[in-house]
Amino acid sequence: MINIQHLRGKSLDTFHESFAVQLNDTHPSIAVAELMRLLVDEHHMEWDKAWAITQKTMAYTNHTLLPEALEKWPLRSSAASFPAHGDHL
């Protein structure tokens, strides 16, 4: 999506005006940290600006309220599994 934004000649400042990402349940939630990583680490955007864009881009829906259906990942093991995302978790 970032590449498409660039190909369209648009700034990442308006990324959220071009894209919306719907996250359903907990499995794809790493996408939030990935977008932050890309904006901050790869495109050198300030944290607060990147976070504002990420918040405007991402939406989350959970289809169950049962505690056993909600995934919880310990920060230590998440950071070990996704080392590039450690600062963004």
N, CA, C and O atoms as CSV, one atom per row, in Angstrom:
chain,resi,resn,atom,element,x,y,z
A,1,MET,N,N,0.818,-1.183,0.000
A,1,MET,CA,C,0.000,0.000,0.000
A,1,MET,C,C,0.869,1.258,0.000
A,1,MET,O,O,0.552,2.254,-0.650
A,2,ILE,N,N,1.968,1.186,0.742
A,2,ILE,CA,C,2.879,2.336,0.742
A,2,ILE,C,C,3.452,2.541,-0.654
A,2,ILE,O,O,3.553,3.674,-1.124
A,3,ASN,N,N,3.825,1.453,-1.318
A,3,ASN,CA,C,4.342,1.572,-2.685
A,3,ASN,C,C,3.284,2.170,-3.623
A,3,ASN,O,O,3.604,3.006,-4.468
A,4,ILE,N,N,2.055,1.749,-3.475
A,4,ILE,CA,C,0.963,2.299,-4.305
A,4,ILE,C,C,0.813,3.794,-4.040
A,4,ILE,O,O,0.637,4.582,-4.969
A,5,GLN,N,N,0.884,4.177,-2.770
A,5,GLN,CA,C,0.778,5.607,-2.423
A,5,GLN,C,C,1.885,6.397,-3.117
A,5,GLN,O,O,1.642,7.481,-3.647
A,6,HIS,N,N,3.093,5.852,-3.112
A,6,HIS,CA,C,4.213,6.521,-3.781
A,6,HIS,C,C,4.026,6.546,-5.298
A,6,HIS,O,O,4.289,7.561,-5.942
A,7,LEU,N,N,3.571,5.427,-5.865
A,7,LEU,CA,C,3.346,5.375,-7.318
A,7,LEU,C,C,2.293,6.384,-7.764
A,7,LEU,O,O,2.348,6.896,-8.883
A,8,ARG,N,N,1.353,6.661,-6.900
A,8,ARG,CA,C,0.311,7.656,-7.194
A,8,ARG,C,C,0.814,9.081,-7.006
A,8,ARG,O,O,0.096,10.041,-7.284
A,9,GLY,N,N,2.046,9.213,-6.534
A,9,GLY,CA,C,2.628,10.533,-6.322
A,9,GLY,C,C,2.094,11.232,-5.089
A,9,GLY,O,O,2.147,12.457,-4.987
A,10,LYS,N,N,1.576,10.444,-4.150
A,10,LYS,CA,C,0.998,11.024,-2.941
A,10,LYS,C,C,1.936,10.860,-1.760
A,10,LYS,O,O,2.732,9.922,-1.698
A,11,SER,N,N,1.827,11.775,-0.843
A,11,SER,CA,C,2.622,11.753,0.371
A,11,SER,C,C,2.067,10.725,1.351
A,11,SER,O,O,0.875,10.419,1.337
A,12,LEU,N,N,2.940,10.200,2.195
A,12,LEU,CA,C,2.472,9.301,3.247
A,12,LEU,C,C,1.650,10.045,4.298
A,12,LEU,O,O,0.940,9.426,5.090
A,13,ASP,N,N,1.748,11.363,4.303
A,13,ASP,CA,C,0.941,12.159,5.227
A,13,ASP,C,C,-0.554,11.965,4.985
A,13,ASP,O,O,-1.363,12.159,5.892
A,14,THR,N,N,-0.917,11.586,3.770
A,14,THR,CA,C,-2.333,11.384,3.433
A,14,THR,C,C,-2.659,9.914,3.191
A,14,THR,O,O,-3.667,9.597,2.559
A,15,PHE,N,N,-1.817,9.021,3.689
A,15,PHE,CA,C,-1.996,7.581,3.499
A,15,PHE,C,C,-3.394,7.134,3.912
A,15,PHE,O,O,-4.040,6.368,3.197
A,16,HIS,N,N,-3.858,7.610,5.064
A,16,HIS,CA,C,-5.155,7.216,5.608
A,16,HIS,C,C,-6.329,7.691,4.747
A,16,HIS,O,O,-7.443,7.187,4.889
A,17,GLU,N,N,-6.092,8.638,3.875
A,17,GLU,CA,C,-7.144,9.098,2.972
A,17,GLU,C,C,-7.295,8.166,1.772
A,17,GLU,O,O,-8.317,8.190,1.086
A,18,SER,N,N,-6.286,7.355,1.523
A,18,SER,CA,C,-6.302,6.421,0.400
A,18,SER,C,C,-6.593,4.985,0.808
A,18,SER,O,O,-7.095,4.199,0.006
A,19,PHE,N,N,-6.279,4.639,2.053
A,19,PHE,CA,C,-6.384,3.244,2.482
A,19,PHE,C,C,-7.075,3.130,3.830
A,19,PHE,O,O,-6.912,3.973,4.711
A,20,ALA,N,N,-7.847,2.071,3.963
A,20,ALA,CA,C,-8.444,1.680,5.238
A,20,ALA,C,C,-8.199,0.189,5.399
A,20,ALA,O,O,-8.390,-0.580,4.457
A,21,VAL,N,N,-7.783,-0.216,6.575
A,21,VAL,CA,C,-7.492,-1.621,6.840
A,21,VAL,C,C,-8.418,-2.088,7.956
A,21,VAL,O,O,-8.385,-1.554,9.065
A,22,GLN,N,N,-9.235,-3.077,7.662
A,22,GLN,CA,C,-10.141,-3.664,8.640
A,22,GLN,C,C,-9.509,-4.929,9.204
A,22,GLN,O,O,-9.276,-5.888,8.467
A,23,LEU,N,N,-9.234,-4.939,10.485
A,23,LEU,CA,C,-8.661,-6.091,11.167
A,23,LEU,C,C,-9.790,-6.823,11.883
A,23,LEU,O,O,-10.485,-6.232,12.709
A,24,ASN,N,N,-9.973,-8.076,11.580
A,24,ASN,CA,C,-11.006,-8.881,12.206
A,24,ASN,C,C,-10.366,-9.894,13.144
A,24,ASN,O,O,-9.554,-10.720,12.726
A,25,ASP,N,N,-10.735,-9.821,14.390
A,25,ASP,CA,C,-10.181,-10.653,15.449
A,25,ASP,C,C,-8.705,-10.332,15.665
A,25,ASP,O,O,-8.190,-9.366,15.101
A,26,THR,N,N,-8.037,-11.120,16.463
A,26,THR,CA,C,-6.688,-10.753,16.900
A,26,THR,C,C,-5.578,-11.162,15.942
A,26,THR,O,O,-4.488,-10.594,16.009
A,27,HIS,N,N,-5.806,-12.112,15.063
A,27,HIS,CA,C,-4.731,-12.635,14.217
A,27,HIS,C,C,-3.993,-11.563,13.411
A,27,HIS,O,O,-2.762,-11.568,13.404
A,28,PRO,N,N,-4.680,-10.657,12.742
A,28,PRO,CA,C,-3.951,-9.681,11.919
A,28,PRO,C,C,-3.493,-8.436,12.673
A,28,PRO,O,O,-3.023,-7.484,12.051
A,29,SER,N,N,-3.621,-8.424,13.994
A,29,SER,CA,C,-3.326,-7.199,14.735
A,29,SER,C,C,-1.866,-6.771,14.646
A,29,SER,O,O,-1.557,-5.616,14.939
A,30,ILE,N,N,-0.971,-7.651,14.258
A,30,ILE,CA,C,0.435,-7.274,14.081
A,30,ILE,C,C,0.570,-6.229,12.971
A,30,ILE,O,O,1.599,-5.563,12.866
A,31,ALA,N,N,-0.454,-6.089,12.156
A,31,ALA,CA,C,-0.437,-5.090,11.079
A,31,ALA,C,C,-0.286,-3.676,11.621
A,31,ALA,O,O,0.290,-2.817,10.954
A,32,VAL,N,N,-0.795,-3.423,12.819
A,32,VAL,CA,C,-0.652,-2.102,13.432
A,32,VAL,C,C,0.830,-1.811,13.680
A,32,VAL,O,O,1.331,-0.748,13.312
A,33,ALA,N,N,1.520,-2.757,14.303
A,33,ALA,CA,C,2.952,-2.577,14.562
A,33,ALA,C,C,3.746,-2.517,13.257
A,33,ALA,O,O,4.734,-1.788,13.163
A,34,GLU,N,N,3.319,-3.277,12.260
A,34,GLU,CA,C,4.037,-3.264,10.978
A,34,GLU,C,C,3.910,-1.918,10.284
A,34,GLU,O,O,4.893,-1.407,9.749
A,35,LEU,N,N,2.725,-1.338,10.283
A,35,LEU,CA,C,2.573,-0.020,9.659
A,35,LEU,C,C,3.403,1.013,10.413
A,35,LEU,O,O,4.050,1.860,9.796
A,36,MET,N,N,3.388,0.950,11.738
A,36,MET,CA,C,4.224,1.866,12.522
A,36,MET,C,C,5.702,1.667,12.194
A,36,MET,O,O,6.435,2.638,12.008
A,37,ARG,N,N,6.140,0.408,12.123
A,37,ARG,CA,C,7.544,0.126,11.800
A,37,ARG,C,C,7.925,0.709,10.457
A,37,ARG,O,O,8.984,1.320,10.312
A,38,LEU,N,N,7.065,0.521,9.482
A,38,LEU,CA,C,7.354,1.040,8.147
A,38,LEU,C,C,7.412,2.560,8.134
A,38,LEU,O,O,8.331,3.146,7.563
A,39,LEU,N,N,6.439,3.192,8.759
A,39,LEU,CA,C,6.411,4.658,8.747
A,39,LEU,C,C,7.572,5.259,9.522
A,39,LEU,O,O,8.202,6.211,9.062
A,40,VAL,N,N,7.861,4.705,10.702
A,40,VAL,CA,C,8.908,5.273,11.559
A,40,VAL,C,C,10.303,4.847,11.115
A,40,VAL,O,O,11.186,5.687,10.943
A,41,ASP,N,N,10.502,3.547,10.930
A,41,ASP,CA,C,11.850,3.035,10.657
A,41,ASP,C,C,12.266,3.165,9.195
A,41,ASP,O,O,13.401,3.539,8.897
A,42,GLU,N,N,11.366,2.862,8.305
A,42,GLU,CA,C,11.713,2.865,6.879
A,42,GLU,C,C,11.520,4.236,6.218
A,42,GLU,O,O,12.251,4.596,5.295
A,43,HIS,N,N,10.532,4.993,6.697
A,43,HIS,CA,C,10.220,6.271,6.048
A,43,HIS,C,C,10.486,7.470,6.956
A,43,HIS,O,O,10.111,8.597,6.632
A,44,HIS,N,N,11.136,7.219,8.094
A,44,HIS,CA,C,11.667,8.252,8.990
A,44,HIS,C,C,10.622,9.276,9.430
A,44,HIS,O,O,10.915,10.467,9.536
A,45,MET,N,N,9.409,8.804,9.684
A,45,MET,CA,C,8.342,9.674,10.137
A,45,MET,C,C,8.401,9.758,11.670
A,45,MET,O,O,8.762,8.784,12.331
A,46,GLU,N,N,8.053,10.900,12.220
A,46,GLU,CA,C,8.004,11.051,13.666
A,46,GLU,C,C,6.917,10.141,14.236
A,46,GLU,O,O,5.885,9.914,13.605
A,47,TRP,N,N,7.169,9.625,15.442
A,47,TRP,CA,C,6.277,8.655,16.080
A,47,TRP,C,C,4.832,9.154,16.158
A,47,TRP,O,O,3.911,8.444,15.752
A,48,ASP,N,N,4.627,10.362,16.673
A,48,ASP,CA,C,3.260,10.868,16.869
A,48,ASP,C,C,2.507,11.000,15.555
A,48,ASP,O,O,1.318,10.692,15.479
A,49,LYS,N,N,3.192,11.451,14.539
A,49,LYS,CA,C,2.572,11.580,13.218
A,49,LYS,C,C,2.229,10.198,12.652
A,49,LYS,O,O,1.140,9.992,12.117
A,50,ALA,N,N,3.168,9.258,12.775
A,50,ALA,CA,C,2.933,7.891,12.295
A,50,ALA,C,C,1.767,7.256,13.049
A,50,ALA,O,O,0.937,6.570,12.452
A,51,TRP,N,N,1.706,7.483,14.352
A,51,TRP,CA,C,0.634,6.903,15.153
A,51,TRP,C,C,-0.722,7.485,14.756
A,51,TRP,O,O,-1.711,6.755,14.696
A,52,ALA,N,N,-0.779,8.779,14.486
A,52,ALA,CA,C,-2.034,9.407,14.051
A,52,ALA,C,C,-2.501,8.805,12.723
A,52,ALA,O,O,-3.687,8.522,12.553
A,53,ILE,N,N,-1.588,8.612,11.798
A,53,ILE,CA,C,-1.928,8.011,10.498
A,53,ILE,C,C,-2.362,6.564,10.686
A,53,ILE,O,O,-3.333,6.123,10.072
A,54,THR,N,N,-1.651,5.824,11.530
A,54,THR,CA,C,-2.000,4.429,11.787
A,54,THR,C,C,-3.388,4.329,12.400
A,54,THR,O,O,-4.174,3.470,12.001
A,55,GLN,N,N,-3.704,5.184,13.354
A,55,GLN,CA,C,-5.022,5.170,13.979
A,55,GLN,C,C,-6.130,5.482,12.976
A,55,GLN,O,O,-7.220,4.916,13.057
A,56,LYS,N,N,-5.855,6.369,12.042
A,56,LYS,CA,C,-6.859,6.731,11.032
A,56,LYS,C,C,-6.980,5.671,9.937
A,56,LYS,O,O,-7.983,5.630,9.225
A,57,THR,N,N,-5.965,4.814,9.799
A,57,THR,CA,C,-5.953,3.789,8.752
A,57,THR,C,C,-6.568,2.476,9.223
A,57,THR,O,O,-7.299,1.824,8.478
A,58,MET,N,N,-6.271,2.096,10.450
A,58,MET,CA,C,-6.661,0.780,10.960
A,58,MET,C,C,-7.998,0.826,11.693
A,58,MET,O,O,-8.305,1.779,12.409
A,59,ALA,N,N,-8.781,-0.229,11.494
A,59,ALA,CA,C,-10.026,-0.428,12.247
A,59,ALA,C,C,-10.033,-1.870,12.740
A,59,ALA,O,O,-9.489,-2.757,12.083
A,60,TYR,N,N,-10.646,-2.101,13.888
A,60,TYR,CA,C,-10.607,-3.424,14.506
A,60,TYR,C,C,-12.013,-3.868,14.867
A,60,TYR,O,O,-12.789,-3.101,15.437
A,61,THR,N,N,-12.331,-5.090,14.538
A,61,THR,CA,C,-13.595,-5.702,14.931
A,61,THR,C,C,-13.292,-7.040,15.571
A,61,THR,O,O,-12.527,-7.845,15.039
A,62,ASN,N,N,-13.897,-7.262,16.711
A,62,ASN,CA,C,-13.783,-8.552,17.370
A,62,ASN,C,C,-15.165,-9.188,17.335
A,62,ASN,O,O,-16.154,-8.548,17.693
A,63,HIS,N,N,-15.239,-10.420,16.916
A,63,HIS,CA,C,-16.529,-11.075,16.734
A,63,HIS,C,C,-16.962,-11.902,17.930
A,63,HIS,O,O,-18.021,-12.528,17.897
A,64,THR,N,N,-16.172,-11.913,18.967
A,64,THR,CA,C,-16.557,-12.677,20.159
A,64,THR,C,C,-16.060,-11.963,21.406
A,64,THR,O,O,-15.028,-11.292,21.388
A,65,LEU,N,N,-16.795,-12.115,22.466
A,65,LEU,CA,C,-16.392,-11.538,23.743
A,65,LEU,C,C,-15.905,-12.601,24.720
A,65,LEU,O,O,-15.596,-12.296,25.872
A,66,LEU,N,N,-15.838,-13.834,24.267
A,66,LEU,CA,C,-15.377,-14.908,25.127
A,66,LEU,C,C,-13.883,-14.751,25.401
A,66,LEU,O,O,-13.092,-14.645,24.463
A,67,PRO,N,N,-13.493,-14.735,26.666
A,67,PRO,CA,C,-12.077,-14.539,27.002
A,67,PRO,C,C,-11.148,-15.559,26.342
A,67,PRO,O,O,-10.031,-15.216,25.955
A,68,GLU,N,N,-11.596,-16.802,26.210
A,68,GLU,CA,C,-10.728,-17.827,25.623
A,68,GLU,C,C,-10.500,-17.607,24.127
A,68,GLU,O,O,-9.590,-18.200,23.547
A,69,ALA,N,N,-11.312,-16.765,23.504
A,69,ALA,CA,C,-11.146,-16.492,22.081
A,69,ALA,C,C,-10.223,-15.301,21.829
A,69,ALA,O,O,-9.803,-15.070,20.695
A,70,LEU,N,N,-9.913,-14.563,22.858
A,70,LEU,CA,C,-9.053,-13.388,22.706
A,70,LEU,C,C,-7.603,-13.795,22.934
A,70,LEU,O,O,-7.239,-14.254,24.016
A,71,GLU,N,N,-6.804,-13.627,21.932
A,71,GLU,CA,C,-5.397,-13.990,22.045
A,71,GLU,C,C,-4.652,-12.939,22.843
A,71,GLU,O,O,-4.898,-11.741,22.703
A,72,LYS,N,N,-3.757,-13.392,23.665
A,72,LYS,CA,C,-2.859,-12.502,24.400
A,72,LYS,C,C,-1.450,-13.029,24.175
A,72,LYS,O,O,-1.167,-14.207,24.392
A,73,TRP,N,N,-0.585,-12.145,23.739
A,73,TRP,CA,C,0.791,-12.527,23.463
A,73,TRP,C,C,1.702,-11.815,24.450
A,73,TRP,O,O,1.701,-10.585,24.505
A,74,PRO,N,N,2.478,-12.557,25.228
A,74,PRO,CA,C,3.438,-11.905,26.124
A,74,PRO,C,C,4.404,-11.046,25.305
A,74,PRO,O,O,4.878,-11.463,24.248
A,75,LEU,N,N,4.680,-9.875,25.794
A,75,LEU,CA,C,5.532,-8.940,25.058
A,75,LEU,C,C,6.897,-9.549,24.754
A,75,LEU,O,O,7.416,-9.376,23.651
A,76,ARG,N,N,7.475,-10.249,25.701
A,76,ARG,CA,C,8.809,-10.832,25.495
A,76,ARG,C,C,8.807,-11.819,24.329
A,76,ARG,O,O,9.687,-11.759,23.471
A,77,SER,N,N,7.831,-12.723,24.288
A,77,SER,CA,C,7.815,-13.710,23.200
A,77,SER,C,C,7.395,-13.067,21.885
A,77,SER,O,O,7.838,-13.496,20.820
A,78,SER,N,N,6.543,-12.043,21.945
A,78,SER,CA,C,6.162,-11.342,20.717
A,78,SER,C,C,7.368,-10.628,20.124
A,78,SER,O,O,7.601,-10.684,18.916
A,79,ALA,N,N,8.121,-9.965,20.968
A,79,ALA,CA,C,9.314,-9.255,20.494
A,79,ALA,C,C,10.349,-10.239,19.946
A,79,ALA,O,O,11.068,-9.923,18.998
A,80,ALA,N,N,10.424,-11.428,20.544
A,80,ALA,CA,C,11.358,-12.441,20.044
A,80,ALA,C,C,10.903,-12.989,18.699
A,80,ALA,O,O,11.727,-13.267,17.828
A,81,SER,N,N,9.600,-13.144,18.530
A,81,SER,CA,C,9.064,-13.662,17.276
A,81,SER,C,C,9.101,-12.636,16.157
A,81,SER,O,O,9.257,-12.981,14.985
A,82,PHE,N,N,8.956,-11.371,16.530
A,82,PHE,CA,C,8.932,-10.278,15.559
A,82,PHE,C,C,9.953,-9.217,15.978
A,82,PHE,O,O,9.568,-8.134,16.419
A,83,PRO,N,N,11.246,-9.513,15.845
A,83,PRO,CA,C,12.271,-8.595,16.372
A,83,PRO,C,C,12.223,-7.193,15.773
A,83,PRO,O,O,12.534,-6.224,16.465
A,84,ALA,N,N,11.849,-7.067,14.534
A,84,ALA,CA,C,11.804,-5.732,13.919
A,84,ALA,C,C,10.664,-4.890,14.479
A,84,ALA,O,O,10.653,-3.671,14.310
A,85,HIS,N,N,9.710,-5.530,15.141
A,85,HIS,CA,C,8.546,-4.820,15.649
A,85,HIS,C,C,8.620,-4.535,17.145
A,85,HIS,O,O,7.712,-3.915,17.698
A,86,GLY,N,N,9.689,-4.978,17.808
A,86,GLY,CA,C,9.811,-4.848,19.250
A,86,GLY,C,C,9.557,-3.452,19.773
A,86,GLY,O,O,8.870,-3.294,20.782
A,87,ASP,N,N,10.087,-2.439,19.123
A,87,ASP,CA,C,9.907,-1.060,19.582
A,87,ASP,C,C,8.494,-0.550,19.325
A,87,ASP,O,O,8.092,0.472,19.881
A,88,HIS,N,N,7.745,-1.253,18.491
A,88,HIS,CA,C,6.427,-0.763,18.097
A,88,HIS,C,C,5.292,-1.525,18.747
A,88,HIS,O,O,4.121,-1.229,18.509
A,89,LEU,N,N,5.637,-2.511,19.572
A,89,LEU,CA,C,4.605,-3.285,20.271
A,89,LEU,C,C,4.250,-2.641,21.588
A,89,LEU,O,O,3.399,-3.152,22.316
